Amino acid sequence: MEKSKKLFAEAQEIIPGGVNSPVRAARSVGGEPVFVDHGRGARLFDVDGKSYLDFVSSWGPLICGHAAPWVLHAVEEAAKKGTSFGAPTEAETTLARLIRKHYPAMEMVRLVNSGTEAGMSAIRLARGFTGRDKIVKFQGCYHGHADSLLVSAGSGVATLGIPGCPGIPAALAELTLTVPYNDADALEKTFKKHGDSIAAVIVEPVAGNMGVVPPQPEFLPAIDRLCKEYGALFICDEVITGFRLSLGGASAYYDLKPDLTMLGKIIGGGLPLAAFGGRREVMEKLAPVGGVYQAGTLSGNPLAVAAGIAAVEYLAGSSVYARLRQSSRQWADGLLALAREHGVPACGNRVESMSTLFFTEGPVTDYDSALKSDTAMYGAFWRGMLERGVWLAPSQFEASFVSAGMIPDDIETALDAAAATFKALKK
Ligand SMILES: *Cc1c(COP(=O)(O)O)cnc(C)c1O
């Protein structure tokens, strides 16, 4: 850890907290960031030469594993032609079509650079289309760090326990109504009260930013029904679930037809790329066709688009989802069994290749029940796993992702580390 420590000290002097995204600082788990040298397949290698089995996968994007040869090749070939033009390329249409093929509700697609941009733009578009100002989000869901969407947010906001974020005008925050996840009745009440001023409901179809919380069977259909009834748009934030739960994401998995969909993470193949899209009549409100302005100097960047196409084509052309499901089940079931064996109060949530072991008896069905987790115990677990060569998200309120780079032996190795860590925790 010596070199990491030195680099972290240097970084802190010039970069706030030493990191360019807060959760990376590992403060809530009582740790310090490991500085990365490189990644390969299922493993991350730090600057001190130690390697880790990686269950963070760059927070979701690396479903193909680190430095997947087909992604690298695509990026190399694209880079030879130039790295940015600020003018359209054929590949952007290719990727947009690939997206629509698997997400038919995305009749039109716009490419952006991050999930935050996708969320921010989708909200603006929904407001512009409906002529209404209010939006509804669910407590503990994270949709990027745009002003309107940071209210009761998950991810780093949950990890750091930030109640309201300084810098967000109260007048704007008031336009964001929040409802507990999985609570269709509360959503209905909110619509009864504010129905004619709600532009959109935005949801993570499987929550991943308060730890993994699956939707209860009636929840997503209720959102769809209420949005239709009151003329609000249903925005499905598939930034994590897109190309993760299945090729068609949560939309295919749960048979959803959202008005707008956000994609990110996996569709960039590990480069900065995201997208939003949906019904033609809504998307045609966007500039330059319509008046809702949205733009980006590097949007549709050729390297990111090439990486995205390579990643999606790989996912479409292999039996990867069956393998991921298998590995994820082995990992999540194995962890829960070990926790129980060692008398650690725990429960597990998993949907396909995203899972969370919560350090609470559970069940965890929403943000309040997630918050019952023993985060100090999670911190000790995280530190123990790190020491034993397993890289987990440095927060209880995140998902654990397996990647196609992992083989059953890797999962066994990680579970051995978990057994040793649980054993040490009890002492
Ligand atoms: C990560 C994430 C975002 C934000 O994406 P960034 O690329 O980090 O801006 C939005 N929504 C969900 C569900 C996410 O997990």
The ligand as a MOL file (V3000), in Angstrom:
LIG
                    3D

  0  0  0     0  0            999 V3000
M  V30 BEGIN CTAB
M  V30 COUNTS 15 15 0 0 0
M  V30 BEGIN ATOM
M  V30 1 C -24.2920 5.6760 -12.2610 0
M  V30 2 C -25.7040 6.0380 -12.3980 0
M  V30 3 C -26.1110 7.2600 -12.9520 0
M  V30 4 C -25.1400 8.3610 -13.2690 0
M  V30 5 O -24.2400 8.0160 -14.2540 0
M  V30 6 P -22.8280 8.7900 -14.3370 0
M  V30 7 O -22.2530 8.2860 -15.6050 0
M  V30 8 O -22.0860 8.4070 -13.1090 0
M  V30 9 O -23.1290 10.2390 -14.3740 0
M  V30 10 C -27.4560 7.4640 -13.1720 0
M  V30 11 N -28.3630 6.5250 -12.8450 0
M  V30 12 C -28.0060 5.3600 -12.2880 0
M  V30 13 C -29.0540 4.3480 -11.9690 0
M  V30 14 C -26.6770 5.0870 -12.0300 0
M  V30 15 O -26.3270 3.9590 -11.4110 0
M  V30 END ATOM
M  V30 BEGIN BOND
M  V30 1 1 1 2
M  V30 2 1 2 3
M  V30 3 2 2 14
M  V30 4 1 3 4
M  V30 5 2 3 10
M  V30 6 1 4 5
M  V30 7 1 5 6
M  V30 8 2 6 7
M  V30 9 1 6 8
M  V30 10 1 6 9
M  V30 11 1 10 11
M  V30 12 2 11 12
M  V30 13 1 12 13
M  V30 14 1 12 14
M  V30 15 1 14 15
M  V30 END BOND
M  V30 END CTAB
M  END
